[in-house]
Amino acid sequence: MSLKVNCILIFLLLTPTLIYTTSLNQNDNLLEELLIALHKLLNCISDTNLIDMNTALGTAFTVGQLKVTLKYINPSSKLHQFLSQLEELCLIILDSVKDSKKYKSLLNLATPSLWEIDKPSNKLITVNDVAEQDYANIFYKIVKDKWNNPTPEESTGCLNLLLENCTLNITCLNTEYTDNNVGYALTHQVLYWQLFRQLDCGRDYTPFDIEELIKHKCKRILQEIITVFQFDILHKHEDLYLEQVGLCGMENYTPFFIKEFKQAILQLQSDSGCYSPNQSVTRNYDKEDTEYYANHMSSVATLALMVQIKDIIINENK
């Protein structure tokens, strides 16, 4: 394993003690950068009318995490007031989507209260977990196919079934449980089981531990992110990276909150405030597809920024 990856892994393992023993000024500066970035992003989404179903989901997840974060802040503080303003802006964006009948099928997923996930910090990985990872093989899988099984359409269908009174489908359960996924298929598995848990779909019968399943899949996602950083290919996986950090960050897994990951999120933001895929990724896309992926990237960026903000605030107010 390269020295670069070893350094990242050591940092991840020591994260709980390393990050929060830095000066408050350093954390405050980074928090300010993240808050400004989220504010700019929400304004850009609103001003440029980048509003579709992806936007609705991203803002709903963000509001849920905002509500969790506000619990840890003095209600009379300026920070609380600022975050409350961001929440109002998110809700305005969300309402504009809900006025459209076009996205009716998934709108129940864009319910902020579903995403008020408030978990204790979890280190996620141990020395044994990362000692013998085959990063070259992970790299090959990521580059070869970001989507495998389930497909985007199948994943959406499975989410819709859960939203219909927790309808359990054997094909969905099998494909969302399977352990050979990479990229977006893997992150959508996390989303499926998060929704399964939040809706309490396993209240009558669950043959396995949902928390451990989500943890296992986020651990594999972390391995993918480390691989992307090791091989310096983030520019080809920016959108996926933001989705990975956002979804697993909601679970409060501390390795997703290291400074390098925060800075990468900030550096991906364009001057407009929005997030756009690298041209090397979209050069063969038509205008409609390019706009779709730009919307998706901005939507997952809202959540990625929010979970990083939550991380700093909660740990400074413990």
N, C-alpha and C positions, 0 to 999 in steps of 0.2 A: 504494500500500500504506500502511496506517495507521502512525502513529508507534509504536503499541503493538506491532504485529507486527514492525516493523523492530528495535525494542529486543530482542524475544525472539530474533530471528534472529541479531543481533549477539552476544548472550549465548551462543547455541548454538555459534556458530562459534569463540568464544573459550573455551568450556567447559574444555578440558584445562588451561589456564593460570589461569583465573579461580577455579574452584571450589577447587582444591587449594593456592592461595596464601593462602586464608583461614586464620585461626588454628586450631590443632588443637583449642582449646577449643570453638570454634564447631562444628567437625565432630564432636567428641566428644559435645556436647550433642544434636546432631541424630541421631547414631548411637544414643544412649541412648533418645531418643524412638521411633525406629524399632524398636529391640529390645523396648521395653516394649509397643509397639503390636502387634508380632507375637506376643509372649507372651500378651497379652490376647485376641487373635483366636483363637489355638489353644485357649486355655482355654474361650473362649465356644463354639467349635465342638464341643469335647468335652463341655462341661457341658449344652449345650442339644440335644445329639444331632443337630446339623445335618450328618448324614453321608450322603452319596449318592455317585454316580459323579463328580460335579463335585468334591466334597471329596477323593476319592481322587486325581484328577488334579492338583488344586492342591497337595496335600501331597506327592505324588511329585515334582513339579517342584521344590518347595521343598527337599525333602531332597537332591535332586541338586545344587542350587545351594549348599546348606549344606555338603555334602561338599567342593565346590570351595573355598568360603570358608575352611573349617577348615585347608586346606593352607597358608594364609598366616598362620596365628596360632600363637604359641608354645603347645604342648600343655599346658604347666603354668599358663597364664594363666587368670584368672577368666573372661575373655571366651570362651576356648575351652571351658571347663566349662559356661558358660551356653548357648552355641550347641549343645553336645552334648546338653544337657537339652531344648532345643527340638527337636532331631532325634529324640530318644526320644519326645517327645510326638507329633510328626508320624507316627512309625512306629506308635504305638498307634492313632491315628486311621485310618491306612491299613489296619492289620490288621483293624479292625472292619468295614471295607467288604469286604475280601477274604473274610471269613467268609460273605458273602452271595452266593448264586448269581445274584441278580437282575442284577448288573452284569458277569457273566462275560465278555461279548463284548469289552469294552474294558479289562479289567483288565491286560492285558499292556502297555497304554500307561502304566499307573500303576506303572512300574518305575523307581525312583529312579536306578539306574545309567545309564539312557538319557539322563538330563537333567543329567549332570555335564559340562555345556558350559563349557569354560574357554577363552575367546577373548581375544586381546590387545585393548587399547582401540582403538576405531575411531571417527574423527570423523564418519563417515557422510556429512556434507554439506559442500559447498563454497559459495563465494559465488555461483558460476554456478547451482548447484542451486536456490537460494532467491531469486534476484534477480527473477524474473518468474513468480511463482506466481499462479494464478487462484484466490484464496482464496474468492471469492464462489461460483464454480462448485463447488468442493470442498464448501463449506457446503451448497449446494443438494442435492448428491448424498447427503451424510450425513443430512440431515434427511428427505429423500424416502424413503430406503430403507437401513436399516442392514444388511439382509440382501438380497443379490441372488442371484448364482450363484457357487458352489454353495449349495444350501439347507442348513440344519443336518443334515437326514437324509442328504443326498448326501455332505456332508463327513464325517460319521461313518462312512458306508459306505466311503469312500475310505481313511480311516485304518485301518479294520478289514482292508481288503485288504492294506495294507502290513504289518500285523501278522501276516498269514498268509503267512509266508515271502517277504515282499516281492513279493506279487502285483501286477503292473503292469497297470492297466486304462487303455485309451486315452482313455476318456471322462474318467476322473479326472485323468489327466495333462494333458489339454486344459483342463478347467475350473479346475484348481488352478494352471495356468500363466498363464491369461489375465490381461490387464492392466487390465480396466475395473471391478474390484471396489472396494467400499468397506466400511467398518464391519467387522462380524463375519465376513463372507465373506472379507475381506482378511486378517484376523488368522488365520483358519483355514487360509488358503493358506500363511501363514508356518509354522503348526504342521505342516501336511502335509509341507512341504519340510524342516523341521527333523527330523521323524521319518524321512523318506526318507534324509537324510544320516546320522543317528545309527544307523540300521539298516544303513547301507552298501548301500542298494538299488540304487545306481548303479555297483556294483563291476564289472559286466560291460559296461555301456554307458550313458553319460550324454551326451546331445547338447548340453548346455550346462553352464555353471558354476553349481553349486548355491549356492555362497557368494555369488556376485554376484546371483543371483536373490533370495535372502533379504534381502540388503542393499538391493536395489531396492525390495522390497515394504515393508521397514521404513522406508525413506526416505519412501514414500508415506504410511505410517501416521503418521510424524512430522508430515507436512504436515497430516494430518487433526487431530492433537492441537493443533497451533498454531492451526488454524482454529477449533476448539472453544473455545480460550482467547480468541481474538480476539473472537469473537461472544458470549462469556460464556454458553455453553450447556452447561457441564460438568454441571450438575445433571440434564440430560437424557441424558447419555452416561457416567455414572459407571462403570457396569459395564464398558462397552466400553473406557473409558480405562484401567482397571486391567488388563484383558486385554492391551491394546496395550503398555503399559509393561512388563508381566511377560514377555511372549514376546520382544519385541525387546531387553529388558534382559538376557535370557540371552545374547544375542549380544555384549554389552558395547559397544554403540554409545553413546558418551559423551553425545550430546544428550538421551538419555532419563534422564539422571541430574542434571539441573540442580536447584537448590534448590527452585524453584517447583513442579516436578513432585513432589518428595519431600513438600513441605508439603501439596500437594493430596491426596496419598494419606492422610496423617495426618488431615487435616480431614474426610475422608469417613467416618472410623470413628465408630460410635455409642458411647454411653456403656457399652453392654453389652460392647463389645470386638469385636462382629461388625460386618459391613457390610450395609446394607439399601438397596435402590433407593429413590430419591426417590418420594414418594407421587404426585407429578404424573405419574410414569411408570407406576405400578402401579394407579392408581385404578380402571381398568376390568378388572383381572385378578381372577379368582376366588382363593380361599384357596390352592388347590394351586399355581397358577401363581405367586402371590406368594411362596410358600415356596420354589419352585424357583429363582426369580430371586434371592432372598435367599441361598440356598445357593451359587448360582453366583458372586454378587458376593463373598461371603466367601472362596470358593476362589481366585478370581483375585487377590484382595487379598493372600493369603498369599504368592503368588509376587511380586507387585508390591513388597511390603515387603521380601522376601528379596533381590531383585536390587539394591535401593537400599542395603541393609545390606552386601551383597557389594562394591558399588562403593566405599563409604567405607573398608571394612576393607582391601581389596586396595591401594587407592591410598595408604593410610597405612602399609602394610607393604612397599612396594616397596623 
